[in-house]
């Protein structure tokens, strides 16, 4: 029998009058297709990022309403605990709710309906009242600063310093597959390597966990990799290209 979600267990314990705590090193794994990261423990709080299925998070504590405070960036943020389970169980656990459900937490996840296959992730996000973003074939339309190109090898984008690299991505894609990401690997017309709708990039995994989303001058990136640069510049993104 699969272990119950750690965040739900903590909430149940608190409801029973038991003091609940989570070790600061407790690892969780995102089970939703896409999970919003917010600056507070409710859907009324601002979205500050997002995590894809299989992304690992460090759970700092659990709030009274069942949200998880996680390590995020250089500080902390919150995700709905309904869509976080302890490490190693994400691949085996089944979706726990449909994004079009009635609970507030359902608005913060897009869960694949494998049985019916009758709604795409974008449709589910729309039903949940969430804004969808098409990044498959266009650059970041909200960024009006410098854009990374073969001739501009270093730029400072919406997140910070950006560079690029061109290596065989088969190993990186394999890691993402092991985390449950089965999005198509392809190359955009401008030579940017993509995983599904997202630009592939390397980052400091302590700041941007593998599987998390971060904005770049070339569009929304999914963090798939890391490198030696990460120690010297923890906010730098190294973007995968064919240049």
C-alpha positions in Angstrom: 0.0 0.0 0.0 1.4 3.4 -1.0 2.4 5.7 1.8 -0.1 8.6 2.2 1.0 12.0 1.1 3.3 13.5 3.7 1.5 16.9 3.7 -1.9 15.3 4.1 -0.7 13.2 6.9 0.7 16.3 8.7 -2.6 18.1 8.2 -4.6 15.1 9.6 -2.2 15.0 12.6 -2.8 18.6 13.4 -6.6 18.2 13.1 -6.3 15.4 15.7 -4.4 17.7 18.1 -1.0 16.1 17.4 2.0 18.3 16.9 3.1 17.9 13.3 6.6 18.6 12.0 8.6 17.8 8.9 12.3 17.4 8.9 13.9 20.3 7.0 15.6 17.7 4.8 12.4 15.9 3.9 12.2 15.5 0.2 9.0 15.6 -1.8 8.1 14.9 -5.4 5.5 16.7 -7.5 2.8 14.4 -8.7 0.7 16.9 -10.7 1.5 17.6 -14.4 2.1 21.2 -13.4 2.0 22.7 -10.0 2.0 26.4 -9.3 4.4 27.8 -6.7 3.0 30.7 -4.7 4.3 33.3 -2.2 1.7 32.3 0.3 -0.3 29.2 1.4 -3.5 29.7 -0.6 -4.6 30.1 -4.2 -5.2 33.8 -3.4 -1.5 34.4 -3.2 0.6 35.4 -6.1 2.2 32.8 -8.4 6.0 33.0 -8.3 6.9 30.0 -10.4 5.9 26.5 -11.3 7.0 22.8 -11.0 6.5 20.0 -13.4 5.7 16.4 -12.7 8.6 14.6 -11.0 10.3 17.8 -9.7 11.9 17.3 -6.3 11.3 19.8 -3.5 12.6 20.2 0.0 9.7 20.5 2.5 10.4 22.9 5.3 7.0 22.7 7.1 3.3 22.1 6.5 0.8 24.8 7.2 -2.5 24.3 9.1 -4.4 24.2 5.8 -2.3 21.5 4.2 0.1 23.5 2.1 3.8 22.8 2.0 6.4 25.4 2.5 9.3 24.4 0.3 12.8 25.7 -0.4 12.6 27.7 -3.6 15.1 30.0 -5.1 17.1 31.7 -2.4 14.2 31.5 0.1 11.0 29.6 0.4 7.6 29.4 -1.3 4.4 27.4 -1.0 2.7 24.6 -3.0 -0.5 22.7 -2.4 0.3 19.6 -0.3 -2.3 17.5 -2.2 0.1 17.2 -5.1 3.4 16.5 -3.3 4.4 13.1 -2.1 7.6 11.8 -0.5 10.5 11.0 -2.7 10.4 7.9 -4.9 6.7 7.4 -4.9 5.7 9.8 -7.7 6.0 7.3 -10.5 3.9 4.8 -8.7 1.2 7.1 -7.3 -2.0 7.8 -9.3 -3.4 11.3 -9.8 -5.3 12.4 -6.8 -7.6 15.0 -8.3 -8.8 16.5 -11.5 -7.7 20.1 -12.1 -11.4 21.0 -12.8 -12.4 19.8 -9.3 -14.1 22.0 -6.8 -11.4 22.4 -4.2 -9.1 25.4 -4.1 -6.1 23.2 -4.3 -7.3 21.7 -7.6 -6.8 25.1 -9.2 -3.1 24.7 -8.5 -2.5 21.5 -10.5 -3.0 20.1 -13.9 -3.4 16.3 -13.5 -3.4 14.0 -16.5 -6.6 12.0 -16.9 -5.0 8.9 -18.3 -8.2 6.9 -18.3 -10.2 9.2 -20.5 -7.6 11.3 -22.3 -10.4 13.7 -23.0 -8.6 16.9 -22.0 -5.2 18.4 -22.7 -3.1 20.0 -20.0 -4.0 23.4 -21.5 -7.7 22.7 -21.4 -7.5 21.5 -17.8 -5.6 24.7 -16.8 -8.3 26.8 -18.5 -11.0 24.9 -16.6 -9.1 25.5 -13.4 -9.0 29.2 -14.1 -5.3 29.2 -14.7 -3.5 31.2 -17.4 -1.9 29.1 -20.1 1.3 30.0 -21.9 2.4 28.9 -25.4 6.1 28.8 -25.6 6.6 26.0 -28.2 7.5 28.2 -31.1 8.0 31.8 -29.8 10.4 33.6 -27.6 9.4 35.2 -24.3 6.9 37.8 -25.5 7.0 39.7 -22.2 10.8 40.2 -22.2 11.9 43.3 -24.0 15.6 43.2 -23.0 18.6 41.5 -24.8 18.1 38.0 -26.2 20.7 35.3 -26.2 22.0 34.6 -29.7 25.1 32.9 -31.3 26.8 36.3 -31.5 25.6 37.5 -28.1 27.1 34.7 -26.1 26.3 36.2 -22.8 23.3 38.3 -21.9 21.4 39.3 -18.8 17.8 38.1 -19.1 14.8 38.2 -16.8 16.4 35.9 -14.3 20.0 36.9 -14.6 23.1 35.9 -16.5 22.5 33.6 -19.5 24.9 31.6 -21.5 24.5 28.7 -23.9 26.0 25.2 -24.5 25.7 22.5 -27.2 26.1 19.0 -25.9 24.5 15.6 -26.6 21.2 15.8 -24.5 20.4 12.1 -24.5 21.6 11.6 -21.0 19.8 14.7 -19.7 16.6 13.6 -21.5 17.1 10.2 -19.9 17.2 11.8 -16.4 14.0 13.7 -17.1 12.3 10.5 -18.3 13.3 8.8 -15.1 11.5 11.6 -13.2 8.3 11.0 -15.2 8.7 13.7 -17.9 7.7 12.2 -21.2 7.5 15.4 -23.2 8.9 15.4 -26.7 12.5 16.4 -27.2 12.9 18.6 -30.3 14.8 21.5 -31.7 13.1 24.9 -32.3 13.7 26.7 -35.6 16.1 29.1 -34.0 18.3 26.2 -32.7 17.0 26.1 -29.1 16.6 22.6 -27.7 13.1 22.0 -26.3 11.4 19.5 -24.0 7.7 19.8 -24.8 6.8 23.5 -24.7 9.8 24.5 -22.7 13.4 25.6 -23.4 15.9 23.2 -21.9 18.5 24.8 -19.6 21.0 24.0 -16.9 21.0 25.9 -13.5 22.0 25.7 -9.9 19.7 22.9 -8.6 19.6 24.4 -5.1 18.1 27.6 -6.6 16.1 26.1 -9.4 15.3 22.4 -8.8 15.4 20.0 -11.7 12.0 20.1 -13.4 11.2 23.6 -12.2 10.3 26.5 -14.6 12.2 29.7 -14.9 12.0 32.6 -17.4 14.8 33.4 -19.8 15.3 35.7 -22.8 14.4 32.8 -25.1 11.2 31.8 -23.3 10.2 29.7 -20.3 12.9 27.2 -19.4 12.6 23.8 -17.8 15.6 23.1 -15.6 17.1 19.7 -16.8 20.7 20.0 -16.1 23.5 21.7 -14.1 27.1 22.5 -14.5 30.3 23.9 -13.0 29.1 27.5 -13.5 26.4 27.0 -10.9 28.7 27.3 -7.9 30.2 30.7 -9.1 26.9 32.2 -10.2 23.9 30.5 -8.6 21.3 32.5 -10.6 22.9 31.8 -14.0 21.1 29.9 -16.7 23.0 27.9 -19.4 20.6 27.3 -22.3 20.8 24.2 -24.5 21.1 25.0 -28.2 22.6 23.7 -31.4 24.8 26.7 -32.0 
